[in-house]
Amino acid sequence: MKLAERDTHLSELASLSKVSTTRSRGGLVLLGGPVACGKTHLLATVCEDASLAGALVLRAVSSAAEETLPYGVLGQLLEGTPLPPDVAGQVGRLSGYHDTGEPESSGPDRYTAQTLHRLSRALLELAARQPLLIGVDDVHHADDESLRALLALARRMSGAPVLMLLTADEDPRSKPAFRNELLRLPQLRRLHVGPLTRAGVAGLIREGLGPRSEELTDEFFEVSGGNPGLLRALIEDHKVAGRARRHGYGYAVLGQLCRWGEATQQITTALAVLGADATPAALAELTGQSRDTVDHALEVLTAAGLLKGGAFRHPVAPRALIADLTTRQRGEVHRAAARTLRRLGAPAEAVARHLVSARHHAEPWAPDVLREAADRAEARGDDRFAANCLDLALEACSAEPERTAVRFRLLQSDWSSDDRSLTRHLESVVDGARAGHLEPGDAVTLVRQLLWLGRLDDAAQVLAGLETGPRPANAEGTTVEQAHQWLSWAYPALAGRRQATRPATAPLALSESNPWLAQSACLADALTHARVGDMADRAVQVLGDLRMSRRSSWSEEAGLLALSVLLAEGRAEEVRRWCEELRLVLSPGSPTRSRALALAVEAEASLRLGELTAAAEQAREALALLSPEAWGVAVGLPLATLLLATVRLGRFHEAAQCVTRSVPEALFRSRWGLAYLHARGHYYLATDHHRAALADFLGCGDLLRGWGADTPGAVPWRTGAAEAWLRQGNHSQVKRLLYEQLGRPDVGGGHSRALALYVLAIAGPVSRRVQLLSEALELFEAAGDRYEQARVLTALSLAHHELDDRRRARMVFRRARHVAARCGAEPLCRLLLAVPEELRGSSSEPAPAQGFGALTESESRVAVLAVRGYTNREIADRLFVTASTVEQHLTRVYRKLGVKGRKELPADLEWSGTAAGRTSTNAA
């Protein structure tokens, strides 16, 4: 590459060279500027041009490594120079005094001066025959003896054809005696060579990468600081990898650092190791240098383009510096950095980062610092670093209670990261809990995780230890009480029939060390006692708090229970919105378990809304996010949803795979097991395995009664069992179960009642069927369950047909076919295809509802009921208006929707207007 933005320098140097070598006017030029800004390149260009012009060129390169080598630079200059033999011998003997280490007396001093004088005369005689150019690069690193020789020549060459060209940094601290003497010489000309401007960077990029790469100018200017050497490395890196590399840009940084002194190199390495904690005080403490030296080094590094604002311009630079150290050196510097930062009062995380890097915990303060750093890292979501701190803290602890506490923290870290090797610390933590080494709050968290993993016996032992120990009437006692309230809902098999001493209506205290446990207990208590309506607002509050909260085992449980409360309240659409929002809040770095649970609950909400395809897809995705081991007994949630969705979609092969999938035995001792058994019962029912279906439904009832948890909010096992008995012709059992179900309080908008009404209708006489099915339809519409609406509409259409109400039967059939198709319920669609021809009517499907939003609320109510097949008089009776008013509303509806009459009313009219017409539906 050509020299960028150096045309002015080259022109001036060429002019000086010409004047000095052709007009016998000795010239002395000092090129100053930051390291690696092109001084060496300029020197080489001028020397090459002078050599081509016939001048004798003597060159030398100074180095910090040879700064103490006497006459090292002078030796480079004179190597191969045709000096007179006597002068060459004197110079050799002069160097010999220093090589032998003999002490100098007045004789050698006088001898040195005479020798340098004769050397200068000899060089001037050479210049008289052939113009002479003397170039010394990095003269600030030259040995003192050679500098004396250069000064001796510079004082004598004013009338000779000699140009002396020196490059140096601009640090006044470098060789002050030589610099001061040099500045006194009248012929000295100083030229500054600084970093490239933005335009210069753009020019080099065009030359190296082509004109289309100018968009890289800002980035490369920022990273290189205008340093030509670093810029060239960046250009090459871009050609190779499209980014800065350690073997390119990083090596360029290392190469430039070699041109500084040892102190600057030490400070630069310390800066790379300390990173964001590299204050001037910390750098001085770590390197043993003075503050003035540190400040000067930072200024030099900044001027050279390596630093900006006291930090490296690109992370590749510090990584390259650290990688250049040996393993032993890295360990030593990290240990020293930890001690330095500790003395300076740095935050625990800053100190711990170096302890972890060095695997060092021998300091007496190390365990406390590591635990505090883990706390802070967990609070900001850096679980990996927290785990590294705790791993090291575990090595540092010797007392078993402390080791158990640290192991418990590591278990929580594994839990948050969904580590498949959860058992890495689990056994030791369980042993410690049995020995009483865990705090009650931590022990309760351990119980939840053991239950999740299906280890009910271990959980029971840990819980028993809490119960048999002292029960103080303070936060610890409340923690145990809250654990039992949660267990009564989630794992009633473990809670048994234990009754809380607190009255059912008394509020739970939330002033806990773990407020998420308290929230979980409140929500679980509401589900246990079917008081979800009272807790719906709190559930929404919990979900809102989750968006701004650090994820933990109990926050995860509280969120799950809050969604369950809303589902039990019949607010499936709201649950789905919350799940979508939570999944957006949960970044890719969030615990996979939390994202999987949000998907699983969203799938259940979709199932309850009759969106079967979406429910199946979401359940599959949730199952794929976690391994079977990580899902534990909670696998029953997505598996039950997937099973039920595929049964309703008619995908019986996939449903069979769900049934044959291996599940933990402990699943059937948890709430998840009830959902799975209930779904499996419907699979057996749909595949005509009526006895197996009955066994699963009755099994649900046996479990609930055995747990003392057969509450209104539990799975509707009675209606499932009634359907199974109906398939076997046992009507007495059907009636017993259904009347039992209808006699129980209902929650969630009457969904369970609607199921019972549907089965009672199809099991009873046709004369009562329409009334029962109409009530069931209204309840399912209020709940938003479209699949159950399709089932009821199918039965209602057949009932009207049996009652010889052909017009109404066809209109209801049309709705049933449409809703079933929208759900994707293939078995229902096939059933509808088997009905009599006169019921099906025209095969053409009316156009979807257009302009429904233009209808008024009154028109919407009338239109919805007309689609159901009600006459004008029946609509008037249900809405408490006159028949004339109904007729006027319908006339306007026909006009707005662009249809001619009832038969052309779109079948999806109610689908489009469910939200708008829900009030009317409920009123009807």
SULNORBEL-V150285 format. One record per helix or strand. SS is the DSSP state (alpha for helix, beta for strand). FROM is the first residue (numbers start at 1). TO is the last residue. If there is no record, write none. Layout:
((SS,FROM,TO) (SS,FROM,TO))
//
This chain:
((alpha,7,22) (beta,27,32) (alpha,39,52) (beta,56,61) (alpha,64,66) (alpha,72,78) (alpha,85,100) (alpha,106,129) (beta,132,137) (alpha,139,141) (alpha,144,156) (beta,162,168) (alpha,176,184) (beta,188,192) (alpha,198,209) (alpha,211,224) (alpha,228,240) (alpha,246,257) (alpha,262,277) (alpha,280,287) (alpha,291,303) (beta,307,308) (beta,311,312) (alpha,315,323) (alpha,327,343) (alpha,348,358) (alpha,366,379) (alpha,383,396) (alpha,400,416) (alpha,423,434) (alpha,440,452) (alpha,456,468) (alpha,475,490) (alpha,492,495) (alpha,515,528) (alpha,532,546) (alpha,553,568) (alpha,572,585) (alpha,592,608) (alpha,612,625) (alpha,628,649) (alpha,652,660) (alpha,665,669) (alpha,671,686) (alpha,690,707) (alpha,717,727) (alpha,731,742) (alpha,751,763) (alpha,766,783) (alpha,786,802) (alpha,806,823) (alpha,826,833) (alpha,837,840) (alpha,852,854) (alpha,857,867) (alpha,872,879) (alpha,883,897) (alpha,902,904) (alpha,909,912) (alpha,914,923))
//
